[in-house]
Amino acid sequence: MNVIAFVRLALEVMMGRVLVILSLFLSFGLACWVMYEPGWERLTTMAFFSIFSYLCINIKERIQDGKDQASE
């Protein structure tokens, strides 16, 4: 059982980091798209996506931290 718990913890940590890196790359791609042909629609799309994705990641990490503290 100890090995299963270790693998589960490793997967949770890796998936959290993968989400952050994926969000960073997608935000960079949208920023390049906005700079290629500027427009208010593109800028709004990039801002909405960037803020929404980082808020979702932040909320997920806070929930995970709360579960970690409760288990201690």
Secondary structure, DSSP 8 states (H G I E B T S, - for coil): -HHHHHHHHHHHHHHHHHHHHHHHHHHHHHHHHHHHS--HHHHHHHHHHHHHHHHHHHHHHHHHHHHHHHH-
